[in-house]
Amino acid sequence: MAASTALASRALAFGPDKSLALLRDGYQFWQNLRDQRGSDVVRARLLHERATCIRGGDAARFFYEEPRLERSSALPAPIVGTLFGHGAVHTLDADQHVHRKSLFTDLLTAEAVGAIAAEVGRRWDERAPTWRGETELFEEASAILLGAVGAWLGLPIHAEDAAGRAADMLAMVDGFGSPGARHWRGHRARGRTEHWMEGVLQDIRDGGSHEAPIGTVALFRDGGGELLPVHTAAVEAINLVRPTVAISWLLSGVALAFDSWPHLREDLASGTISALDLAQEVRRCYPVAPFLAARATEDLEWSGEPIPAGSLVVLDLWGTDHDPRIWPDPFRFDPTRFQQTPVTPFNLVPQGGGDRNRGHRCPGEDVTLAVLITLIPRVAGLSYAVVGERPGLRRMPPRPTCRIDVRSA
Ligand code: HEM
């Protein structure tokens, strides 16, 4: 009797399903619950799963360091199917995860990061002088980023396919936050992209060896020494390309920031802020990933709150990046804040937190920062005004468009 009462009260504590409210409120969903309930730890039922949401630096440490939290069953199938791909590193745990992760961390060396960023800069310098009048910066940036990461990887991207491939990379990301047409667009984009990438990798396998990084992906072996199924290798190759192209979202953030706060150009020129300060503030304020989930394998407790075995723990990334206990005046765009509050593994988590080799932290953070640091002075040097709708916090991810009206230099 006592056990069934405890279960009933737990069922009540998670309340009715709030998936629709999540779609409506977007990045602010968990903050709204925190405000309504006056509590820092909040619970909700999402897609019929019980979820306990935590945020802040200590919460991020718990999320990344608690060994009884696992990822393999925590991500909803539609998100795996469009955004990451089945069998992706994101969905692995323990030794299998650490081994697969080494594919990414071994490839993304400082030298590789430098090469990708330099290629992005070179392609931008070629392309930007052709921009006049209203320009879709988001699309232009996605083509530049695809070309640069493709050149580094050694991917054969035919000129006539490049725009479609870049659009497919964006569509896979754009589909994650919506159950409707956007999701199906992402699903179809994934199908096309996996088919293409499987062909590329199979050709490399048939040829036996390949010097470029794409060859390392094609010939990567699992912990038991077996080649990955070609589909899984394709999924991981796409996990290098798609998120690099997704830096377009952050670049749009850079363009919006210069447009909203023109003094940033002078601050940058005078050295009051660095390009790194600005890149970090853009990552904090223009979110892409809203939150992450992991499943409790045993009954756990966080900050005195019980977390039942089998339920989800959600780390609110946006909420952590706007936690006033870490970032004072969190809704103010202020790149100088990093001069007072240095970034730690757990206080700024737009790309996850903790250790990137052993945990799930994004291995592409250095690429992201290097690309932004390369492009920030170039965007600052453009004369433009942002036109059209500005992204808000409801749509996840924000509408993938940033049109700029480029004035002749
Ligand atoms: C717009 C820029 C990016 C954003 C917002 C972003 C965000 C994220 C987030 C939130 C995670 C999940 C961390 C976790 O599960 O704990 C992640 C993981 C990952 N990211 Fe990124 N990322 C970006 C760029 C990149 C780039 C440039 C690459 C590769 C070149 C990359 C490759 C990956 C991979 C492979 C994972 C899975 C890591 C794992 O599960 O161990 N990302 N990213």
Boltz pocket constraint, residues with backbone or C-beta under 6 A from the ligand:
constraints:
  - pocket:
      binder: B
      contacts: [[A, 89], [A, 90], [A, 91], [A, 101], [A, 104], [A, 239], [A, 240], [A, 241], [A, 243], [A, 244], [A, 246], [A, 247], [A, 248], [A, 249], [A, 250], [A, 288], [A, 289], [A, 292], [A, 349], [A, 350], [A, 351], [A, 352], [A, 353], [A, 356], [A, 359], [A, 360], [A, 361], [A, 362], [A, 363], [A, 364], [A, 365], [A, 367], [A, 368]]
      max_distance: 6.0
